[in-house]
Amino acid sequence: MSTDLSAGPRAVVATAAGLIYRVGVSVVGAENVPTARANAWAAVCADRERAREREEVARLIAAAR
């Protein structure tokens, strides 16, 4: 019979993560807690903005020639 020595630490980490999430929600509100979806959307928006800026710079360089 083998003993899983990592079960205890995993349980502690899972409990701590849940506690941190609940405290965060109660402090800043559920709508202000960052989520993976919100982070992904922010990355998409940042990528779009960088692409727009690159196009603008390319347009300005082409107009200067």
Number of C-alpha atoms within 10 A of each C-alpha: 3 4 6 7 8 8 9 10 10 11 11 11 11 12 12 12 12 12 12 12 14 14 12 15 15 11 11 10 11 13 8 11 14 11 11 8 9 12 11 11 12 12 12 12 12 12 12 12 12 12 12 12 12 12 12 12 12 12 11 11 10 9 8 7 5
